[in-house]
Amino acid sequence: MTSPKLTDWTQQKERTSGFWLKLIRGLALLFPRWLVKPLLHPIILFYMPISGKQKAASRHYLNQVLGRPAGFWDTYKHFLWFATTILDRVYFLTNRIEPFEVEYTNLEAWQASMKKNPAQLYFGAHFGSLDAIRALSSDLYDIKIKVVLKVDQNETIVKLLNELNPEMETMVIPYNGLQTIFDIHDTIESEQSVAILKDRPVGQEATVKVRFFDDEMLIPIAGFKLAKRFDIPVTVFFGRFEGGNRYHVYSDALTFEPGASLQEMAQAYMDEVARQCRQSPYNWFNFTIIGWTTRAFQSEWLEWI
């Protein structure tokens, strides 16, 4: 199967005025989630008729993960779950977590691991909600995790998020080319963990090719090199949205065979991402990797992920 063309997402500048982002944020700050969430439906219905390439990319992925041809309602659900996790960021970042039911996998092992090794590398993906993990781990379990973020690519959303939670700015490592590796290393040396979304290369970052269902994609290798050279523990983490008000936080140690190559390490990571996608197909939001473009729906929403 031929995958959609891969484009350099770092060349995709913000085109939106931020109207929809500000509207959703404003409503979420004023009203409870159950009242705001139904408003996502007309927004999705507005974008879908003018988002042919996005729908094609969604179907390309869903055809593989579902094992059957994806229909209109599958693509609609994919859009809707994406938008729902965006809405929920407002509640997580403002510590309004009461509406949510959250389950954990390996919570005790995660806590024990952090006590033993407070400085770890967390490898996530554009899957589900990173903010669900950050908010719950920080507020409920006092686990602080800094996140690598390409700030200059997402100026509008970073500004909006910092207004919601000013402390967030102190928990971000801005992506700055090669310097980022040294910043991550310094953070690890200060016994603080770092989270990286490893399923998307940035700029001219060195990459290796891995399999993802029937496709091939490029994965950045810097985090794997750091883990291998300095023997830093690696944990994979995912905040799965499971419909309604339910989230499932999954974490587990990502172990590698002795002497594993960087490509083998990257494939082990991507295999875990694929396993999560099989469990919850509509949580995969790495739309650029699977060929999503910057117009219409993505131009308004991509900055949120």
Rosetta blueprint (number, residue, H / E / L):
1 M L
2 T L
3 S L
4 P L
5 K L
6 L L
7 T L
8 D L
9 W H
10 T H
11 Q H
12 Q L
13 K L
14 E L
15 R L
16 T L
17 S L
18 G L
19 F H
20 W H
21 L H
22 K H
23 L H
24 I H
25 R H
26 G H
27 L H
28 A H
29 L H
30 L H
31 F L
32 P L
33 R H
34 W H
35 L H
36 V H
37 K H
38 P H
39 L H
40 L H
41 H H
42 P H
43 I H
44 I H
45 L H
46 F H
47 Y H
48 M H
49 P H
50 I H
51 S L
52 G H
53 K H
54 Q H
55 K H
56 A H
57 A H
58 S H
59 R H
60 H H
61 Y H
62 L H
63 N H
64 Q H
65 V H
66 L H
67 G L
68 R L
69 P L
70 A L
71 G L
72 F H
73 W H
74 D H
75 T H
76 Y H
77 K H
78 H H
79 F H
80 L H
81 W H
82 F H
83 A H
84 T H
85 T H
86 I H
87 L H
88 D H
89 R H
90 V H
91 Y H
92 F H
93 L H
94 T L
95 N L
96 R L
97 I L
98 E L
99 P L
100 F L
101 E E
102 V E
103 E E
104 Y E
105 T E
106 N L
107 L H
108 E H
109 A H
110 W H
111 Q H
112 A H
113 S H
114 M H
115 K H
116 K H
117 N L
118 P L
119 A L
120 Q L
121 L E
122 Y E
123 F E
124 G E
125 A L
126 H L
127 F E
128 G E
129 S L
130 L H
131 D H
132 A H
133 I H
134 R H
135 A H
136 L H
137 S H
138 S H
139 D H
140 L H
141 Y H
142 D L
143 I L
144 K L
145 I E
146 K E
147 V E
148 V E
149 L E
150 K L
151 V H
152 D H
153 Q H
154 N H
155 E H
156 T H
157 I H
158 V H
159 K H
160 L H
161 L H
162 N H
163 E H
164 L H
165 N L
166 P H
167 E H
168 M H
169 E H
170 T H
171 M H
172 V E
173 I E
174 P E
175 Y L
176 N L
177 G L
178 L L
179 Q H
180 T H
181 I H
182 F H
183 D H
184 I H
185 H H
186 D H
187 T H
188 I H
189 E H
190 S L
191 E L
192 Q L
193 S E
194 V E
195 A E
196 I E
197 L E
198 K L
199 D L
200 R L
201 P L
202 V L
203 G L
204 Q L
205 E L
206 A L
207 T E
208 V E
209 K E
210 V E
211 R E
212 F E
213 F L
214 D L
215 D E
216 E E
217 M E
218 L E
219 I E
220 P E
221 I L
222 A H
223 G H
224 F H
225 K H
226 L H
227 A H
228 K H
229 R H
230 F H
231 D L
232 I L
233 P L
234 V E
235 T E
236 V E
237 F E
238 F E
239 G E
240 R E
241 F E
242 E L
243 G L
244 G L
245 N L
246 R E
247 Y E
248 H E
249 V E
250 Y E
251 S E
252 D E
253 A E
254 L L
255 T L
256 F L
257 E L
258 P L
259 G L
260 A L
261 S L
262 L H
263 Q H
264 E H
265 M H
266 A H
267 Q H
268 A H
269 Y H
270 M H
271 D H
272 E H
273 V H
274 A H
275 R H
276 Q H
277 C H
278 R H
279 Q H
280 S L
281 P H
282 Y H
283 N H
284 W E
285 F L
286 N L
287 F L
288 T L
289 I L
290 I L
291 G L
292 W L
293 T L
294 T L
295 R L
296 A H
297 F H
298 Q H
299 S H
300 E H
301 W H
302 L H
303 E H
304 W H
305 I L
